Every structure is written in structure tokens, then in C-alpha cells.
Amino acid sequence: MRKNLLFILCFISIVTSSMAQKSNMIFFTQNEEKFYLVVNGVQQNNKPSSNVKISGMAAPMQYNVRIKFEKDNIVINDKVSLLPNTEKTWIIQPKNGNYVIKFSGQIEIGNDMQDKPFVSGEQEEIIYNPQVNMSANQDGFSMNMNTGEESVNISMDASGMNSNVKTNNTSSNTTYSKHQYAYKENVDRPINRDCNNPINTMDFKNELHRVNTQTSNAGKKLVAEKIAKAFCLTSKQVYLLCNELTFSNDKLALAKLCYTHCYDPENYEEVYKCFSISATVKELDDYINSLGTRHTMHNPHHQSHPTIVEEEYVPGYSGPRDCSRPMSVANFNDAKNTIAQANFEETKKSTAKTILASNCVTTSQVIELCRMFDFEATKLEFAKFAYSKTYDKANYYKVNVVFDFDASKEDLNRFIQKGGR
């Protein structure tokens, strides 16, 4: 019995070490309130802390987390995901009398050149503790261990002669889940099988948010490329990812990068919608053909080069365009919410300028942003700044509607007539 028990303990050690990857999660409270962190039903810290880091976690993986505050009996439940060899940080913030978990940042483990997300409070670091249940009686011994990725059940009778080890995959909670997509399994799919399971919708939304929160186009491009390399994506997801970038050349490079490990390359014409210039579409199509992996589309009337209809961002506008694509409605609303959270006029202005530093807007969007300021001078300063970032400059005279004084309107008019100088 003793030898068999020793074997079981060794087996547990091997299984646990093989499942643990170099991925970490960090949770901290904005105002340093102390809490208990529960991951997949298992409490990780023995005493409440305002900053908890859990290391050695399996990835890619989605985890159920629960934040239990030391005081007031407040509990938050949420789901978070981890990528291999990464460290993700979340901040716990008060909101409308309650608390919310907000993604704060991510770094690659071992890359000291990256800017780490800000965290407050003294950090408590804990090696991930999976669920282990043990029981023993006169009939024998049994144990169940749940790491979140695997469920391992070990049992042994009282004589020690009969033992059973059973491992069940429980990957329904993992980042990759093919069954979350409405693709029919009996379709004769093309072979492109370094991509078997696309990232699920919720996790992709989180990754897309990482791109959107970058303050420069270079940052967006870098994060988008990392996502393309780390995940298996559908054609629709590639389209959404490319659409986050501003410049056509960057979109084209990303579309080429994603094609060779796309889940459904036969639908890749979805990605063509990113481009308003036929020459760019042809370059992407020629690249795909050059690989010798052109997939037959399900549409029997498919043409190699579809007609490109430029998306009408400003209905009826036919004047000059100084940027390729203004901010989407969703992204613009997120930007407005970020600006609105600032308590002071100067902070609102600097936040708005930071957002426009890497984004293009329409005249109507500039009007909405100007109306978020209280002072005429701030509105005028921002209107001048936003002019160079505007998609439909021929409509910019409409911004005058935000001003109360004729002097401000005349000032902006002179600025426009001088070409933004």
C-alpha cells in the first residue's frame, strides 16, 4: 500500500508540473482594498491582500475568477483568459456603488524591455493552486485533481492491489473551442490545418480591445501581429483585426501574415472588405495565388477579383479624404467614455488629443468631442488640433456650431482657410 501511495504522489507531481506553464495573472485594487482571490473554485491567498499575483498557470486557458472583499461582503465573478508565456494584469475598480474587473495590461514573461502595467500595493505572489480533493476510508483511498485543463481521478482499494488512474480532458473552458462556431463539420473543408480551433468570440473581443487601446498606429500594428501569430483566426476575425489599423500597407501585411494559418481560408474574401483600393486587393489576391494554396470558394460564381465598393463613412461626401478610415461607432463611443471619466477640463483635453494622435475622425465626431468641453477656449483649441485628423475636411465649417461667440467662429474659419496653420 505504501509503495502504491508513493507512486500516486509521484504521479500527481508529474501531472501538476506538466500542466503548469509560465503564465501569470495579477489582480490589484485601485484603492488598495484587501480581497481573497478564488480561481476555478479554489481560494489562492490565505490572507486578504490588495495585490495578488498567481504564477505557474496553464495556458492558453480561460479561468473563472471570484474576488471576495475582506469587508462589506462584496463578491465579483468574472472569466479571464491567459496566453502562453504571458503575464496579464487586471485592476479592480469601484463603479456605481459596486466594483468591476478591468483589463490593465499584458507583457511577455522574460522580456524586460516592455513597459509593465502599473500596479499599486505590496504584491503577494502565489504559485497556482489547483483543486485537489482527497478522501480515505476502510474501503480504500480516492483523489480528484482539477487543474482547469485536466481532471485527474486516482483510486485504490484497501488492499493496495487494485488502483485506477483516469484523466479526463476538460478543455471546454479553454481559449480554443471549435464548437463555438457555426461551421458544419461535414463540409469538405480545405486543408490548412496548422489552425484547427479558432479563438472563441469573447477572448477575441478581449484581444481586439488590446489593439484598440494602443495610443499609436505602430503600437496597434505590433499588438495585432502578436495576436495573429498566437491565435488561430477565422476570416471574419482577420477582417476585424485588420480594420483596427489605419494604413493600407499595414492592413495588407497583416492580411498576408494571417492567411497561412487562417481557420477558413476559403472565406478569405471577407478580408478584402478592409481595402478601398482595387490595387491593394489585387496584391493580396496575387499573394494568395503565389502560395499555390488558392482555396475554392463555395460560391460557384466566384470571381478572382471582386468589385470593391468603397465604404461610405460620410454619406454623400465626395470631397478630399485625408485618412483612410475614421473611427468606428463602437471605438468612438469608447473614446468618449474615456474622456468623460476625466474630472478636469485640462485632463479631458489631453485625453482627447492622445486618442486623436493615432485615430482618424469625421467632422461630426469632432463636433461631439468639442461639446464635451465646458470652455469656449478649449473647444477652439481642440477644433484646431483635430482638423489635421479629420476624414472629411470639406465639411469642417460645420464645427462652428459648437461655438457661442462669433470671434471663435471667425478664428476657426481663418485657420481652415490657411490650411490648418
C-alpha positions as CSV (number, residue, x, y, z in Angstrom):
1,M,0.0,0.0,0.0
2,R,2.8,2.4,0.9
3,K,4.6,1.8,-2.4
4,N,1.4,2.4,-4.4
5,L,0.7,5.5,-2.4
6,L,4.2,6.8,-3.2
7,F,3.6,6.1,-6.9
8,I,0.4,8.1,-6.8
9,L,2.1,11.1,-5.1
10,C,4.9,11.0,-7.7
11,F,2.3,10.8,-10.5
12,I,0.5,13.8,-9.0
13,S,3.7,15.8,-9.0
14,I,4.5,14.9,-12.6
15,V,0.9,15.8,-13.8
16,T,0.9,19.1,-12.0
17,S,4.3,20.2,-13.2
18,S,3.5,19.2,-16.8
19,M,0.3,21.2,-16.8
20,A,1.8,24.4,-15.2
21,Q,3.1,26.8,-17.8
22,K,5.0,30.1,-17.5
23,S,1.9,32.3,-17.4
24,N,0.8,34.6,-14.6
25,M,-2.2,36.6,-13.6
26,I,-2.2,39.7,-11.3
27,F,-5.2,41.4,-9.7
28,F,-5.0,44.6,-7.6
29,T,-7.4,47.1,-6.2
30,Q,-7.3,50.7,-7.2
31,N,-7.7,51.9,-3.7
32,E,-5.8,49.1,-2.0
33,E,-8.9,47.3,-0.6
34,K,-8.0,43.8,0.5
35,F,-9.6,40.7,-1.0
36,Y,-9.4,37.0,-1.5
37,L,-8.8,35.6,-5.0
38,V,-10.6,32.4,-5.9
39,V,-9.6,30.7,-9.2
40,N,-11.7,27.9,-10.6
41,G,-13.4,27.5,-7.2
42,V,-10.1,27.3,-5.2
43,Q,-9.1,30.2,-2.9
44,Q,-5.5,31.1,-3.7
45,N,-4.4,33.5,-0.9
46,N,-4.7,32.5,2.8
47,K,-5.0,36.1,3.9
48,P,-6.6,39.1,2.2
49,S,-4.4,41.2,0.1
50,S,-4.7,44.3,-2.2
51,N,-2.3,42.9,-4.8
52,V,-2.2,39.2,-5.7
53,K,0.0,37.5,-8.3
54,I,-0.7,33.9,-9.3
55,S,2.2,32.2,-11.2
56,G,2.7,28.9,-12.9
57,M,-0.7,28.7,-14.7
58,A,-1.6,26.6,-17.7
59,A,-2.2,28.5,-20.9
60,P,-3.9,29.1,-23.3
61,M,-6.7,28.8,-20.8
62,Q,-9.8,30.5,-19.6
63,Y,-10.3,30.7,-15.8
64,N,-13.3,31.5,-13.6
65,V,-12.3,34.1,-11.0
66,R,-14.0,35.4,-7.9
67,I,-13.0,38.4,-5.9
68,K,-14.2,38.3,-2.3
69,F,-13.5,41.5,-0.4
70,E,-12.4,41.4,3.2
71,K,-15.1,43.9,4.2
72,D,-18.7,44.6,3.1
73,N,-19.3,41.0,1.8
74,I,-18.9,42.2,-1.8
75,V,-18.2,39.4,-4.4
76,I,-17.3,39.8,-8.1
77,N,-17.4,36.9,-10.5
78,D,-15.8,37.0,-14.0
79,K,-14.0,35.0,-16.6
80,V,-10.4,35.8,-17.7
81,S,-8.0,34.2,-20.2
82,L,-4.3,33.7,-20.3
83,L,-1.9,33.2,-23.3
84,P,1.3,31.1,-23.1
85,N,4.3,32.7,-21.5
86,T,2.5,35.9,-20.7
87,E,1.6,37.9,-17.6
88,K,-1.8,39.6,-17.6
89,T,-2.9,42.3,-15.1
90,W,-6.4,43.4,-14.1
91,I,-7.4,46.3,-11.9
92,I,-10.4,46.1,-9.6
93,Q,-12.2,49.5,-9.6
94,P,-15.2,51.0,-7.9
95,K,-18.1,51.8,-10.2
96,N,-21.6,52.9,-9.4
97,G,-21.5,51.7,-5.8
98,N,-20.1,48.3,-6.8
99,Y,-16.8,47.0,-8.3
100,V,-15.7,45.9,-11.7
101,I,-12.7,44.0,-13.1
102,K,-10.9,45.9,-15.9
103,F,-8.0,44.6,-18.0
104,S,-4.9,46.7,-17.3
105,G,-2.2,45.3,-19.5
106,Q,-0.1,42.3,-20.6
107,I,3.6,41.5,-21.1
108,E,5.6,38.6,-22.3
109,I,7.4,36.8,-19.5
110,G,11.2,37.3,-19.7
111,N,11.0,40.4,-21.9
112,D,12.5,43.1,-19.7
113,M,12.2,45.7,-22.5
114,Q,8.4,46.0,-22.1
115,D,6.6,48.6,-20.1
116,K,4.9,46.8,-17.3
117,P,1.3,47.8,-16.3
118,F,1.1,50.0,-13.2
119,V,0.0,48.2,-10.0
120,S,-0.4,49.5,-6.5
121,G,0.1,47.9,-3.1
122,E,2.5,45.3,-1.8
123,Q,2.3,42.3,-4.0
124,E,1.7,38.8,-2.7
125,E,3.0,36.1,-5.2
126,I,1.5,32.6,-5.1
127,I,2.1,29.5,-7.2
128,Y,-1.2,28.4,-8.7
129,N,-3.0,26.0,-6.5
130,P,-5.4,23.7,-8.5
131,Q,-8.3,21.9,-6.9
132,V,-7.3,18.7,-5.1
133,N,-9.9,16.6,-3.2
134,M,-8.8,13.6,-1.2
135,S,-10.8,11.0,0.8
136,A,-9.9,7.8,2.6
137,N,-12.0,5.2,4.5
138,Q,-11.9,1.5,5.3
139,D,-12.6,0.6,1.7
140,G,-9.6,2.5,0.3
141,F,-8.4,5.8,-1.0
142,S,-9.5,8.2,-3.7
143,M,-8.4,11.6,-5.0
144,N,-9.6,14.0,-7.7
145,M,-7.5,16.9,-9.0
146,N,-8.8,19.6,-11.3
147,T,-6.3,22.0,-12.8
148,G,-8.8,23.7,-15.0
149,E,-7.4,21.9,-18.1
150,E,-7.4,18.3,-16.9
151,S,-9.4,16.3,-14.4
152,V,-7.3,13.5,-12.8
153,N,-9.0,10.8,-10.7
154,I,-7.0,8.3,-8.8
155,S,-8.5,5.5,-6.7
156,M,-7.1,2.5,-4.7
157,D,-8.8,-0.2,-2.7
158,A,-7.8,-1.1,0.9
159,S,-5.6,-4.0,-0.1
160,G,-3.4,-1.7,-2.3
161,M,-3.6,-4.3,-5.1
162,N,-6.1,-2.5,-7.3
163,S,-5.6,1.0,-8.4
164,N,-7.1,3.2,-11.2
165,V,-5.8,6.4,-12.7
166,K,-8.2,8.2,-15.1
167,T,-7.5,11.5,-16.8
168,N,-10.3,13.5,-18.5
169,N,-9.8,16.4,-20.7
170,T,-12.0,19.3,-19.6
171,S,-10.9,21.8,-22.3
172,S,-14.4,23.1,-22.8
173,N,-13.2,26.1,-20.8
174,T,-10.0,26.7,-22.7
175,T,-9.4,29.6,-25.0
176,Y,-9.9,27.5,-28.2
177,S,-13.3,25.9,-28.8
178,K,-14.2,24.9,-32.3
179,H,-17.8,24.1,-31.3
180,Q,-18.5,27.7,-30.6
181,Y,-18.6,28.4,-34.3
182,A,-21.4,27.6,-36.7
183,Y,-19.3,25.7,-39.3
184,K,-20.7,22.5,-40.5
185,E,-18.4,19.6,-39.8
186,N,-19.4,17.7,-42.9
187,V,-18.3,20.4,-45.2
188,D,-15.4,19.4,-47.4
189,R,-13.0,22.0,-45.9
190,P,-9.7,22.8,-47.5
191,I,-6.6,21.6,-45.7
192,N,-4.9,24.4,-43.8
193,R,-4.5,22.6,-40.6
194,D,-2.0,24.4,-38.5
195,C,-5.2,26.1,-37.4
196,N,-7.7,23.6,-36.0
197,N,-9.6,25.6,-33.4
198,P,-10.2,29.3,-33.7
199,I,-10.2,31.6,-30.7
200,N,-13.6,32.0,-29.2
201,T,-15.7,35.1,-29.6
202,M,-15.2,36.5,-26.1
203,D,-11.5,36.1,-26.0
204,F,-11.1,37.5,-29.5
205,K,-13.1,40.6,-28.3
206,N,-10.6,41.0,-25.4
207,E,-7.6,40.7,-27.8
208,L,-9.2,43.2,-30.2
209,H,-9.6,45.6,-27.2
210,R,-5.8,45.3,-26.6
211,V,-5.2,46.6,-30.2
212,N,-7.8,49.4,-29.8
213,T,-6.4,50.7,-26.6
214,Q,-2.9,51.4,-28.1
215,T,-2.3,55.1,-28.5
216,S,-0.2,54.9,-31.7
217,N,-0.6,53.1,-35.0
218,A,2.8,51.5,-34.5
219,G,1.6,50.0,-31.2
220,K,-1.6,48.8,-32.8
221,K,0.3,47.1,-35.6
222,L,2.7,45.4,-33.1
223,V,-0.1,44.0,-30.9
224,A,-2.1,42.9,-33.9
225,E,0.9,41.0,-35.3
226,K,1.4,39.2,-32.0
227,I,-2.3,38.2,-31.9
228,A,-2.1,36.9,-35.5
229,K,0.9,34.7,-34.5
230,A,-0.5,33.5,-31.2
231,F,-4.1,32.6,-32.3
232,C,-5.9,30.6,-34.9
233,L,-8.4,33.1,-36.5
234,T,-11.4,33.0,-38.8
235,S,-11.6,35.1,-41.9
236,K,-14.1,37.4,-40.2
237,Q,-11.7,37.8,-37.2
238,V,-8.9,38.6,-39.6
239,Y,-11.1,41.3,-41.2
240,L,-11.9,42.9,-37.8
241,L,-8.2,42.8,-36.8
242,C,-7.0,44.4,-40.0
243,N,-9.7,47.0,-39.7
244,E,-8.2,48.3,-36.5
245,L,-5.1,49.5,-38.4
246,T,-5.1,52.9,-40.1
247,F,-2.8,52.5,-43.1
248,S,-3.5,50.3,-46.1
249,N,0.1,48.9,-46.2
250,D,-0.1,47.7,-42.6
251,K,-3.5,46.1,-43.2
252,L,-2.1,44.3,-46.3
253,A,0.9,43.0,-44.4
254,L,-1.3,41.7,-41.6
255,A,-3.7,40.1,-44.0
256,K,-0.8,38.2,-45.7
257,L,0.6,37.1,-42.3
258,C,-2.8,35.7,-41.2
259,Y,-3.7,33.8,-44.4
260,T,-1.4,30.8,-43.9
261,H,-2.9,29.9,-40.6
262,C,-6.5,31.0,-41.1
263,Y,-9.2,28.6,-40.0
264,D,-11.4,29.1,-43.1
265,P,-9.2,30.5,-45.9
266,E,-11.9,29.6,-48.4
267,N,-13.8,32.6,-47.0
268,Y,-10.8,35.0,-47.1
269,E,-12.6,37.4,-49.4
270,E,-14.2,38.6,-46.2
271,V,-10.8,40.3,-45.5
272,Y,-10.9,42.1,-48.9
273,K,-13.5,44.4,-47.4
274,C,-10.8,46.1,-45.5
275,F,-9.4,47.8,-48.6
276,S,-10.9,50.6,-50.6
277,I,-8.3,50.5,-53.4
278,S,-8.6,47.7,-56.0
279,A,-4.8,47.6,-56.5
280,T,-4.4,46.5,-52.8
281,V,-7.0,43.8,-53.2
282,K,-5.2,42.5,-56.3
283,E,-1.9,42.5,-54.5
284,L,-3.4,40.3,-51.7
285,D,-5.1,38.0,-54.2
286,D,-1.9,37.6,-56.2
287,Y,0.0,36.8,-52.9
288,I,-2.5,34.1,-52.1
289,N,-2.3,32.7,-55.6
290,S,1.5,32.7,-55.4
291,L,1.4,30.3,-52.5
292,G,-0.3,27.7,-54.6
293,T,-2.9,27.3,-51.9
294,R,-5.9,29.1,-53.5
295,H,-9.0,27.6,-52.0
296,T,-12.1,27.0,-54.0
297,M,-14.8,29.3,-52.7
298,H,-18.2,27.8,-52.0
299,N,-19.8,30.4,-54.3
300,P,-19.8,28.9,-57.8
301,H,-20.0,32.4,-59.3
302,H,-16.8,33.5,-57.5
303,Q,-14.6,35.9,-59.4
304,S,-10.8,36.1,-58.6
305,H,-11.1,39.9,-58.2
306,P,-14.4,41.1,-56.7
307,T,-15.7,44.5,-57.3
308,I,-14.6,46.8,-54.5
309,V,-17.2,49.2,-53.2
310,E,-15.6,51.9,-51.0
311,E,-17.5,52.1,-47.7
312,E,-19.3,55.4,-47.4
313,Y,-18.2,56.7,-44.0
314,V,-19.8,60.1,-44.5
315,P,-23.0,59.7,-46.7
316,G,-22.9,61.9,-49.8
317,Y,-19.4,63.2,-49.2
318,S,-17.2,63.4,-52.3
319,G,-14.5,65.8,-51.2
320,P,-10.9,65.1,-50.3
321,R,-10.1,62.4,-47.8
322,D,-7.0,62.8,-45.6
323,C,-7.2,59.5,-43.8
324,S,-8.4,56.0,-44.9
325,R,-10.9,55.2,-42.3
326,P,-12.4,57.2,-39.4
327,M,-13.1,55.6,-36.0
328,S,-15.9,53.1,-35.9
329,V,-19.0,53.9,-33.9
330,A,-18.1,51.5,-31.2
331,N,-14.5,52.7,-30.9
332,F,-15.6,56.4,-30.9
333,N,-18.1,55.7,-28.1
334,D,-15.3,54.0,-26.1
335,A,-13.2,57.1,-26.7
336,K,-16.0,59.4,-25.5
337,N,-16.5,57.3,-22.3
338,T,-12.7,57.5,-21.6
339,I,-12.7,61.3,-22.0
340,A,-15.9,61.6,-19.8
341,Q,-14.2,59.9,-16.9
342,A,-11.7,62.8,-16.5
343,N,-12.7,65.2,-13.8
344,F,-10.9,68.3,-15.1
345,E,-11.1,70.2,-18.4
346,E,-7.4,70.0,-19.0
347,T,-7.4,66.3,-18.4
348,K,-10.3,65.8,-20.8
349,K,-8.4,67.9,-23.5
350,S,-5.2,65.9,-23.1
351,T,-7.0,62.6,-23.2
352,A,-8.9,63.6,-26.4
353,K,-5.7,64.7,-28.1
354,T,-4.0,61.5,-27.2
355,I,-6.8,59.5,-28.7
356,L,-6.7,61.5,-31.9
357,A,-3.0,61.2,-32.2
358,S,-3.5,57.7,-33.6
359,N,-7.0,57.9,-34.9
360,C,-9.0,59.5,-37.7
361,V,-12.4,61.1,-37.1
362,T,-15.2,62.7,-39.1
363,T,-16.4,66.3,-38.7
364,S,-19.5,65.1,-36.9
365,Q,-17.3,63.2,-34.4
366,V,-15.2,66.4,-33.8
367,I,-18.4,68.3,-33.0
368,E,-19.4,65.6,-30.5
369,L,-15.9,65.8,-28.8
370,C,-15.9,69.6,-28.7
371,R,-19.3,69.5,-26.9
372,M,-17.7,67.6,-24.1
373,F,-15.7,70.7,-23.1
374,D,-17.1,73.4,-20.9
375,F,-15.0,76.4,-22.1
376,E,-15.0,78.1,-25.4
377,A,-11.2,78.4,-25.5
378,T,-10.8,74.7,-25.0
379,K,-13.3,73.9,-27.8
380,L,-11.4,76.2,-30.2
381,E,-8.0,74.8,-29.3
382,F,-9.2,71.2,-29.8
383,A,-11.1,72.0,-33.0
384,K,-7.8,73.3,-34.5
385,F,-5.9,70.3,-33.3
386,A,-8.5,67.9,-34.7
387,Y,-8.5,69.4,-38.2
388,S,-5.4,67.5,-39.4
389,K,-7.0,64.2,-38.1
390,T,-10.3,64.7,-40.0
391,Y,-11.6,62.4,-42.8
392,D,-14.0,65.0,-44.4
393,K,-12.2,68.3,-44.1
394,A,-14.5,69.9,-46.7
395,N,-17.3,69.7,-44.1
396,Y,-15.2,71.2,-41.3
397,Y,-17.0,74.6,-41.4
398,K,-19.8,72.7,-39.6
399,V,-17.7,72.7,-36.4
400,N,-18.7,76.3,-35.9
401,V,-22.0,75.1,-34.4
402,V,-20.2,74.4,-31.1
403,F,-19.2,78.0,-30.5
404,D,-21.2,80.7,-28.7
405,F,-19.2,83.6,-29.9
406,D,-18.6,84.9,-33.4
407,A,-14.9,85.6,-32.6
408,S,-14.3,81.9,-32.1
409,K,-16.1,81.1,-35.4
410,E,-14.0,83.6,-37.3
411,D,-10.8,82.3,-35.7
412,L,-11.6,78.8,-36.8
413,N,-12.5,80.0,-40.3
414,R,-9.2,81.8,-40.8
415,F,-7.4,78.6,-39.5
416,I,-9.2,76.5,-42.1
417,Q,-8.6,79.0,-45.0
418,K,-4.8,78.9,-44.2
419,G,-4.9,75.1,-44.5
420,G,-4.7,74.4,-40.8
421,R,-1.9,76.8,-39.9
